Amino acid sequence: MSLTQQRILATEIPGPRSQALQARKVASVSAGVGTTLPVYVEQAGGGILRDVDGNQLIDFGSGIAVTTVGNASPRVVEAVQRQVADFTHTCFMVTPYEEYVAVCEKLAELTPGEHEKRSALFNSGAEAVENAVKVARHHTGRDAIVVFDHAYHGRTNLTMALTAKNMPYKHGFGPFAGEIYRSPMAYPYRWPGGAEACADEAFDAFVSTVHAQVGEDSCAAVLIEPIQGEGGFIVPPSGWLKRVSEWCTEHGILLIADEIQTGFARTGDWFACDHEGVVPDLVTTAKGMAGGLPLAAVTGRAEVMDSVHVGGLGGTYGGNPVACAAALAAIETMESSDLRGRAREIEAIFLPRLRALAERHPDRVGDIRGRGAMLAVELVVDGPGRTPDAALAGAVHRACSSEGLVTLTCGTFGNVFRFLPPLSIDDDLLAEGLDIFEAAFDAAVAGGKVE
């Protein structure tokens, strides 16, 4: 069945078959597993998701930055089919295979820095972050890990401790792992001293936090998303991350870059750290790496990664051969189709439209930020007062859903609208999706009270 790249509303959203499946979901799936938009997908590709009722929705979420090369990308499909026919699993720790090695070689080539590197492969972003922390503690002989306000690093016990947001990620799930310390994030829009002072004051606050609460000699690593994801697509001011990196090197502290959402062409570079030439000691990756299959990695300096004893890293499914084949095909697609350049083109399409929206609604659009095809609008109640407006974000999201546009919100305060379209989406769908978003926004603001 060929999937046309056009929006089709055949029924209400969700339609009757999706509603029936949602009833089955409620009866069989834990209530703790939420659903943003209960339309049940049967086919997807390019910038379109087709549901079981025949509706075709424009995808501005990419499965939360996973289907960067597009759903069912031809190279990925072919590679997966070949690999499935050969074998699906042996466990790399028992009888290894070339695909795992090839992915690690590619990671050494693409991740920031020209130094010698090693990688270990896992299943999910949270698993990669946990293992990066393990490696950092083992290599340095220190225990403390410093993270930042608004951070999101996963849902396991350790990564919940690293994550800043309570609801829904941490609420009721403690106690959490110890020796985790939190520093203020360089958040220009909400920095108390103003955006222009943010870089200097946030760096001073970071240094003071580590010195006073941790002690430089007790700190194993500083863990940061170069552009924060779930916390609100927060982009630190120019130069701040570079200064943090240099300070870590000065004190023998490892810098871990969580590039799980920002990596693999999403921001217009291979990795967000590349924008300012920051070279972390360890990089965690997942999401967009394998075209929709579960694969994650920790890549780092050879002397750091090789300091761990044999058997200290691994996992039954880590680096599954089918996922590795998908990753090699996805990376080949990114290279041959210049998806880094495509991400920059998407930014150039989005930003003028979002800025025009801000000009129409200066009291409701507080900030526009992001890079490449990772962009966001922060919504507020009162313009200069900067009071977060989660209700408006929710109303616009619901209106977009009803018109066949899949969107995502985020932010510590739930008031950030984020855009993560697949890089394979065409310009016509981008324009139509933006039309829907703008109309929904204009209508929600004009409607007065938002519940």
GIDAUR-V901529 format. One record per residue. PSI is psi as a letter, one per 40 degrees, with the letter a starting at -180 (* if undefined). OMEGA is omega in whole degrees, 0 to 359 (999 if undefined). D_LAST is the distance of its C-alpha to the last C-alpha in Angstrom with 2 decimals. Layout:
PSI&OMEGA&D_LAST ; PSI&OMEGA&D_LAST
This chain:
h&180&40.53 ; h&181&39.82 ; h&179&36.25 ; i&181&35.72 ; g&177&33.57 ; i&177&31.28 ; h&177&27.81 ; h&174&28.18 ; g&181&25.64 ; d&179&27.87 ; a&168&25.27 ; i&179&21.58 ; h&356&19.86 ; i&180&20.65 ; i&186&23.85 ; d&180&25.89 ; d&175&28.06 ; d&178&25.23 ; d&178&23.58 ; d&177&27.00 ; d&177&27.41 ; d&176&24.04 ; d&176&25.36 ; d&178&28.50 ; d&180&26.62 ; d&182&24.87 ; e&187&28.34 ; e&183&30.22 ; i&179&28.21 ; h&177&27.10 ; e&178&23.49 ; e&177&23.62 ; h&184&23.80 ; i&177&20.34 ; h&181&19.71 ; d&181&17.33 ; h&188&18.10 ; f&167&20.34 ; h&186&22.76 ; h&190&26.28 ; h&175&28.47 ; e&178&32.12 ; i&178&33.25 ; i&177&32.22 ; i&183&34.03 ; b&178&33.78 ; f&188&30.19 ; h&169&29.42 ; h&178&28.20 ; h&182&29.48 ; i&186&28.01 ; e&177&29.92 ; e&180&28.81 ; e&174&30.29 ; i&175&27.16 ; h&186&27.78 ; i&174&24.89 ; h&187&25.19 ; h&174&25.13 ; f&182&23.60 ; d&179&23.65 ; f&181&27.29 ; f&187&26.52 ; g&173&25.43 ; f&182&28.42 ; d&185&30.92 ; f&182&32.08 ; d&181&33.15 ; e&183&36.18 ; i&176&34.23 ; i&177&34.10 ; f&178&37.57 ; h&190&39.23 ; d&180&42.82 ; d&180&44.66 ; d&179&42.47 ; d&181&42.99 ; d&181&46.73 ; d&180&47.08 ; d&179&45.22 ; d&178&47.32 ; d&184&50.51 ; d&178&49.63 ; d&179&48.58 ; d&180&51.94 ; d&174&53.79 ; i&184&52.14 ; e&184&48.68 ; h&167&49.44 ; e&192&52.30 ; h&183&50.61 ; d&181&51.55 ; e&180&52.93 ; c&175&55.40 ; h&189&56.56 ; i&184&54.91 ; i&189&54.33 ; d&186&54.30 ; d&178&50.67 ; d&180&49.46 ; d&182&52.03 ; d&177&51.13 ; d&179&47.45 ; d&176&48.55 ; d&180&50.94 ; d&177&48.22 ; d&178&45.95 ; d&180&48.90 ; d&191&49.29 ; d&184&45.71 ; i&187&44.23 ; i&174&44.85 ; i&180&48.38 ; e&182&51.91 ; i&177&52.94 ; h&186&53.98 ; i&171&51.08 ; i&178&50.50 ; i&168&47.54 ; i&186&46.49 ; i&183&44.17 ; a&187&41.49 ; d&187&38.69 ; i&179&35.35 ; d&179&34.01 ; d&179&33.72 ; d&177&37.31 ; d&180&38.46 ; d&178&36.94 ; d&182&38.56 ; d&174&41.86 ; d&177&41.67 ; d&176&41.34 ; d&181&44.26 ; d&181&46.37 ; d&180&45.63 ; d&181&46.57 ; d&184&49.64 ; d&185&50.89 ; d&186&50.44 ; e&180&51.28 ; i&185&48.35 ; d&193&45.29 ; h&175&42.50 ; h&179&39.66 ; h&177&37.52 ; a&190&33.99 ; i&171&31.20 ; i&178&27.83 ; e&182&24.96 ; i&168&27.47 ; h&182&26.95 ; e&176&30.20 ; a&188&29.61 ; e&174&29.11 ; i&185&32.68 ; d&180&33.78 ; d&183&35.26 ; d&170&32.56 ; d&177&29.84 ; d&180&31.94 ; d&183&31.97 ; i&185&28.20 ; d&191&26.20 ; h&183&22.76 ; c&184&22.54 ; h&8&19.53 ; e&195&20.07 ; d&188&23.54 ; e&190&25.51 ; h&176&23.94 ; e&186&26.69 ; e&182&29.11 ; i&3&31.51 ; i&184&34.10 ; i&179&34.21 ; i&183&37.17 ; a&181&38.79 ; f&174&40.19 ; h&182&36.92 ; i&187&36.24 ; h&179&33.29 ; i&173&33.67 ; h&177&31.24 ; i&175&30.17 ; g&187&31.17 ; g&190&27.68 ; d&185&28.54 ; d&184&25.16 ; e&179&24.57 ; h&185&28.24 ; d&181&28.97 ; e&180&32.14 ; i&185&30.62 ; d&184&30.86 ; d&179&34.55 ; e&190&35.51 ; d&186&33.46 ; d&183&36.25 ; d&184&38.89 ; d&179&36.89 ; d&177&35.04 ; d&178&38.40 ; d&179&40.01 ; d&177&37.25 ; d&181&37.75 ; d&180&41.53 ; d&180&41.28 ; d&182&38.97 ; d&182&41.36 ; d&187&44.41 ; d&188&43.26 ; d&187&41.31 ; d&190&43.10 ; h&185&46.36 ; d&183&47.18 ; e&178&49.89 ; e&186&47.56 ; h&178&44.88 ; d&186&45.20 ; i&167&42.43 ; h&184&39.49 ; h&182&36.76 ; i&167&34.28 ; h&181&32.19 ; d&164&33.60 ; h&184&30.14 ; i&185&27.55 ; c&183&25.50 ; d&181&22.69 ; e&176&22.58 ; f&181&21.31 ; f&183&24.31 ; h&179&25.90 ; h&179&29.23 ; i&181&31.70 ; i&182&33.84 ; h&177&37.06 ; d&184&39.87 ; d&182&37.97 ; d&177&38.18 ; d&179&41.84 ; d&176&42.63 ; d&180&41.05 ; d&181&43.14 ; d&178&46.31 ; d&177&45.80 ; d&179&45.41 ; d&180&48.63 ; d&185&50.42 ; e&178&49.66 ; f&180&50.21 ; h&180&46.53 ; i&173&45.16 ; h&177&42.20 ; h&177&40.04 ; h&174&37.76 ; g&181&34.94 ; f&185&34.86 ; d&178&33.17 ; d&186&30.27 ; e&189&32.14 ; i&173&35.48 ; g&170&37.40 ; e&186&36.85 ; d&186&33.06 ; e&181&33.31 ; e&170&36.33 ; i&174&38.87 ; d&180&39.96 ; i&183&38.19 ; d&178&36.02 ; d&183&38.83 ; d&186&41.12 ; d&180&39.38 ; e&178&41.15 ; f&178&44.00 ; h&180&42.80 ; g&180&44.81 ; i&176&43.35 ; d&178&45.66 ; i&178&43.44 ; h&173&40.76 ; h&181&38.42 ; i&176&37.34 ; b&174&35.68 ; c&190&32.85 ; e&188&34.30 ; d&193&37.89 ; f&172&38.73 ; f&178&36.92 ; e&177&34.65 ; i&184&37.16 ; h&177&36.82 ; h&179&38.97 ; i&183&38.74 ; i&163&41.31 ; h&178&42.53 ; h&182&44.87 ; i&179&46.83 ; h&186&50.10 ; d&183&52.97 ; d&178&54.35 ; d&182&51.03 ; d&182&50.24 ; e&180&53.88 ; e&181&54.10 ; h&180&52.50 ; i&180&55.08 ; h&183&55.64 ; e&182&53.27 ; e&178&50.72 ; i&177&48.24 ; a&182&47.38 ; i&186&45.68 ; d&185&46.54 ; e&185&44.28 ; h&182&43.98 ; f&177&45.05 ; h&186&45.25 ; d&179&47.58 ; d&178&45.25 ; d&178&42.44 ; d&177&45.07 ; d&178&46.32 ; d&181&42.80 ; d&179&42.37 ; d&179&45.70 ; d&179&44.79 ; d&180&41.33 ; d&176&42.96 ; d&178&45.65 ; d&178&43.05 ; d&181&41.35 ; d&186&44.80 ; d&181&46.19 ; e&182&43.11 ; f&182&42.49 ; e&171&38.86 ; d&176&38.80 ; d&178&39.55 ; d&177&36.97 ; d&178&34.25 ; d&175&35.35 ; d&179&35.30 ; d&176&31.68 ; d&182&30.85 ; d&176&32.75 ; d&185&30.77 ; d&193&27.31 ; d&178&27.83 ; d&179&28.77 ; d&181&25.76 ; d&178&23.35 ; d&176&25.27 ; d&176&25.09 ; d&179&21.29 ; d&178&21.45 ; d&178&23.85 ; d&185&21.57 ; g&185&18.61 ; d&180&20.49 ; e&183&17.91 ; d&177&15.24 ; h&184&17.72 ; d&185&19.40 ; i&171&21.85 ; h&185&23.31 ; i&179&25.59 ; a&181&27.44 ; h&180&30.69 ; b&179&31.94 ; f&176&29.59 ; g&189&27.40 ; i&183&25.01 ; i&173&21.61 ; h&176&19.26 ; h&186&17.64 ; h&182&14.48 ; i&181&14.24 ; d&198&12.80 ; f&174&16.26 ; b&183&18.95 ; d&178&21.96 ; d&174&20.07 ; f&177&18.70 ; h&183&15.78 ; i&181&13.95 ; g&178&10.52 ; d&180&9.48 ; d&179&5.79 ; d&178&7.73 ; d&180&10.24 ; d&180&8.39 ; d&179&7.28 ; d&178&10.90 ; d&181&12.35 ; d&179&11.29 ; d&177&12.60 ; d&180&15.67 ; d&183&16.31 ; d&180&16.47 ; e&175&18.97 ; f&175&21.11 ; h&180&20.41 ; h&183&20.25 ; i&181&18.40 ; i&170&17.85 ; i&179&15.87 ; a&178&17.63 ; i&178&18.39 ; d&182&18.96 ; e&178&15.62 ; f&188&13.78 ; e&183&13.31 ; h&176&16.25 ; h&184&16.57 ; i&182&20.06 ; h&181&22.61 ; f&182&25.50 ; i&172&27.18 ; i&182&30.50 ; e&177&33.37 ; e&183&34.93 ; i&180&32.29 ; i&185&33.79 ; d&180&32.93 ; d&178&31.96 ; d&176&29.19 ; d&181&27.97 ; d&180&27.89 ; d&178&26.16 ; d&177&23.49 ; d&175&22.94 ; d&181&22.83 ; d&181&19.99 ; d&182&18.04 ; d&180&18.76 ; d&179&17.89 ; d&181&14.48 ; d&180&13.94 ; d&182&15.50 ; d&181&13.51 ; d&179&10.04 ; d&180&11.57 ; d&182&13.42 ; e&177&10.66 ; b&185&9.73 ; h&178&6.50 ; h&181&3.79 ; *&999&0.00
